[in-house]
Amino acid sequence: MKNTVCEVQVSNRLGLHARPAMMLVQEANRFASSIAIRKDRTTVDCRSILDLLTIAAPQGTTLQLIISGSDAEEAAAAITGIFDNKFGEE
């Protein structure tokens, strides 16, 4: 089982609100790996929109992706791509 940890930054103007959170949930559900997001000392499941919204991540926030499983590298590339694309908002 592979483990991948990487940092992403919330760079869209509105931050991690409901629509971007839903995009992350949908993408996370495509993979078998466990996908979590950590902000400071809080770690949440990337498959839960409510968990994602509780971390309150405005523009400029740095988050850690913690991915564990057989397709961890592919999941990391897909999730970081969503952040890099600013959730398609800009």
N, C-alpha and C positions, 0 to 999 in steps of 0.2 A: 504494500500500500504506500502510495506516495503522499508526501505532505508538502504543501506549497504555502509560503507566507509572502505577501507583497503589500506594498503601500499604494494607495490610490488617493487622489485628491478630488474633492467635490468642487468642480470649477464652473458649473452653470450658475447663473445669477440667482436663481430662486432656491438653490440648495436641494437637499434630499427631501422633497415633498412627496405627495401621494403618487403622482404619475411616474417619476423616476423609481420610486420604491416598488411599484408594480412591475416595472420593466426588469428590475433586479430579481424579483420573485419568479417571474416567468422564465428568465434565463437560468436561474439556479435550478429550477425544476427540470431542465433539460439534461441534467447531469446526475450521475449516481453518487458522486462525492458529497461529503458533508461540507457545506459552505457557511462560514460565519464571518461577521464583520465586527471589528473591535474599534471602539472609540474610547480613548483613555482607559478606564478600568472596566468598561461595560462591553460585553460581547453578546451579540444577538445573532439569531438564525436568519440567514439570507432568504429563507423560504417563507418568512412571516412578515407580511406588510406592517402589521402592528408593531412588531419588534423593531423593524427598520425605522419607523416613524418616531419611536421613543428615544432614539439616540440623538435627535435634534442636530442635524449636520448642515449648517449653513454653508454658503460659498466660502471656499478657502480651508475647509476642514480636511485634515488628513486622517484617513482611516486605514486600518490593516485588514486585508483579506486573509483568512485562515482556511485553507482548503485541504481536505484529507480524503483520499480515495483513489481508485484506479484511473480516473480521468481528471485528476487534479490539475494537470498542466493545461489541458484544453479548457477546463472551467475557468481557470485563472485568466487565460487569454481572452475568453469571452466576456467575463465580468469587467476586467480592466478596460476592455474595448468600449464598453458602455460608458464608463467614467470618462475615458479619453474623448469620446464623442459628445461629451456634455449632455448626455441623455437625449440627444437629437433636438435640443431646445435652442441652440444658437448656431 
